[in-house]
């Protein structure tokens, strides 16, 4: 069994994904990490960066060799539907200014 060691950008410890073969495609690695960490692919995408060379893997068909260490960053999906609830102070129900006392 081969493995890829990964950690999220703000994490201290590495975790591992195991697979058969000498390489794994970037799309398969992303899917396996999302399943392991229970992330939904509709909210975020993952940016995978080689931990040693700092090279970002961008092509979904790119093969990552076994026993590599990568750093994972969550990035928003550009065409995702907005979530419910206020996110900014510009929302109509967020932090209305009090009228001046008389």
Secondary structure, DSSP 8 states (H G I E B T S, - for coil): -EEEEEEETT-SS-EEEEESSSEEEHHHHHHHHHHHTT--TTTEEEEEEETTT--EE--TT-EEETT-EEEEEEEE-TT----SS--STTSTTS--------
